[in-house]
Amino acid sequence: MSRHRHVTIEFDPQVRLLHQAVLLHEVNHRINNEYASAISAVSLAAAHSGNEEIKLAPSAVNELLHSYADVHRALQMLEADRLIDAATYLRQLCLSISCSKLNHLEIDLVLAACPLLLRSDRC
């Protein structure tokens, strides 16, 4: 009969939030790196092709990947304890979404907003 002891470690809520923030930051960093890798791989494959049509096609793919990366950056957590102009933030987010999802459908997303300052730790 084996004797295993289960140990439970409970972190202070502030420490738990810090750990979550660090993990989220790392995941965001890795996603950004994956976008950069994908863009690089597409460009490299095109450069090594002898076909001129294939050399030109990746620009559209890379443009789309760049726009997806822009949306991802716009959705990332904002710095804590900082005043944020919500109108500017939402305008940038809408612009990113519009570029990545709506431009090729010829749909313009327009946001009309007045300045509204928010503290990022309260969002």
Secondary structure by P-SEA (a helix, b strand, c coil): cbbbbbbbbbccaaaaaaaaaaaaaaaaaaaaaaaaaaaaaaaaaaaacccccccccaaaaaaaaaaaaaaaaaacccccccccaaaaaaaaaaaaaaacccccccbbbbbbbcbbbbccccc
